[in-house]
Amino acid sequence: MALDPLELARRIVEVIADKKGEDVLLLDIRDVSILADYFVIGSSTSERQAKAIIEDIKQEMKRTFEVRPLHIEGEPATGWVLMDYGGVVVHLFAPDVRAYYDLEGLWRDGRIVVRLL
């Protein structure tokens, strides 16, 4: 059975929320991009928290869905980590870096599926 990208994305949102990530957004970009089906965007308040969130996402996706990220770009120390799961791309930011890049504004034509403030 094929992996449902929405199910994967929703579980990633839950993992980020469980680790006290902030302003978590699940954005459906299927109608506006061929890059992925969904973006999950979240913020972490510290490098340590970002590392914990990233590690938990990797472990939970492997355990639950038997998938690993195709690629990981960036480091918690830089304020931005991208995790590519094919149909789902995760962006974890420090708040100031998130505001600077404004992915929500860039992808405003996407449909918000979930927003946890």
C-alpha positions as CSV (number, residue, x, y, z in Angstrom):
1,M,0.0,0.0,0.0
2,A,1.4,3.4,-1.0
3,L,2.2,5.9,1.7
4,D,-0.4,8.7,2.0
5,P,1.5,12.0,2.0
6,L,-1.3,13.7,4.0
7,E,-1.1,11.1,6.7
8,L,2.7,11.5,6.9
9,A,2.4,15.3,7.1
10,R,-0.3,15.1,9.8
11,R,1.9,12.8,11.9
12,I,4.9,15.2,11.5
13,V,2.7,18.1,12.7
14,E,1.8,16.0,15.8
15,V,5.5,15.2,16.5
16,I,6.5,18.9,16.2
17,A,3.6,19.9,18.5
18,D,4.5,17.1,21.0
19,K,8.0,18.6,21.3
20,K,6.5,22.1,21.9
21,G,7.3,23.4,18.5
22,E,5.5,26.7,17.8
23,D,3.3,28.0,15.0
24,V,3.0,24.7,13.1
25,L,1.5,25.0,9.7
26,L,0.5,22.2,7.3
27,L,0.1,23.7,3.8
28,D,-1.4,21.9,0.8
29,I,0.7,23.0,-2.2
30,R,-0.5,20.4,-4.7
31,D,-2.3,23.0,-6.8
32,V,0.6,25.5,-6.9
33,S,3.8,23.5,-7.1
34,I,5.3,20.3,-8.4
35,L,7.9,20.3,-5.6
36,A,5.8,18.4,-3.1
37,D,2.2,17.8,-2.0
38,Y,2.6,19.4,1.4
39,F,4.8,21.7,3.4
40,V,5.0,21.4,7.1
41,I,6.4,24.6,8.6
42,G,7.3,25.0,12.3
43,S,9.4,27.0,14.6
44,S,11.7,26.0,17.5
45,T,12.8,28.3,20.2
46,S,16.3,26.9,20.6
47,E,19.0,24.9,18.8
48,R,18.5,22.1,21.4
49,Q,14.8,21.9,20.8
50,A,15.3,21.9,17.0
51,K,17.7,18.9,17.3
52,A,15.1,17.1,19.4
53,I,12.3,17.8,17.0
54,I,14.3,16.7,14.0
55,E,15.4,13.5,15.7
56,D,11.9,12.7,16.8
57,I,10.5,13.2,13.3
58,K,13.2,10.9,11.8
59,Q,12.5,8.2,14.4
60,E,8.7,8.4,14.3
61,M,8.5,8.4,10.5
62,K,10.8,5.4,10.4
63,R,8.9,3.6,13.1
64,T,5.4,4.4,11.9
65,F,5.8,4.5,8.1
66,E,9.1,2.8,7.5
67,V,10.4,5.9,5.6
68,R,13.5,8.0,6.0
69,P,14.0,11.5,4.7
70,L,15.3,11.5,1.1
71,H,17.5,14.5,2.1
72,I,18.1,16.8,5.0
73,E,19.5,20.3,4.4
74,G,20.7,22.8,7.0
75,E,21.6,22.6,10.6
76,P,19.7,23.7,13.8
77,A,22.6,26.2,14.5
78,T,21.7,28.0,11.2
79,G,18.1,28.5,12.2
80,W,16.6,26.4,9.3
81,V,16.5,22.7,8.7
82,L,14.7,21.2,5.7
83,M,13.7,17.5,5.7
84,D,12.5,16.1,2.3
85,Y,10.2,13.2,2.5
86,G,9.2,13.3,-1.2
87,G,5.5,14.4,-1.1
88,V,6.1,16.2,2.2
89,V,8.8,18.8,2.9
90,V,9.4,19.9,6.5
91,H,10.8,23.3,7.2
92,L,11.9,23.9,10.9
93,F,12.9,27.4,11.6
94,A,14.2,29.7,14.4
95,P,11.5,32.4,14.7
96,D,13.6,35.2,13.3
97,V,14.8,33.1,10.3
98,R,11.2,32.1,9.6
99,A,10.1,35.7,9.6
100,Y,12.9,36.6,7.2
101,Y,12.2,33.9,4.6
102,D,8.4,34.2,5.0
103,L,7.5,30.9,3.3
104,E,3.9,31.4,4.3
105,G,3.8,34.6,2.2
106,L,5.7,32.9,-0.7
107,W,3.3,30.0,-0.7
108,R,0.1,32.0,0.2
109,D,-1.7,30.4,-2.7
110,G,-1.4,27.0,-0.9
111,R,-4.3,25.8,1.2
112,I,-3.9,25.7,5.0
113,V,-4.8,22.3,6.2
114,V,-3.8,22.7,9.9
115,R,-2.4,25.6,11.9
116,L,-1.4,25.2,15.5
117,L,-0.4,28.4,17.2
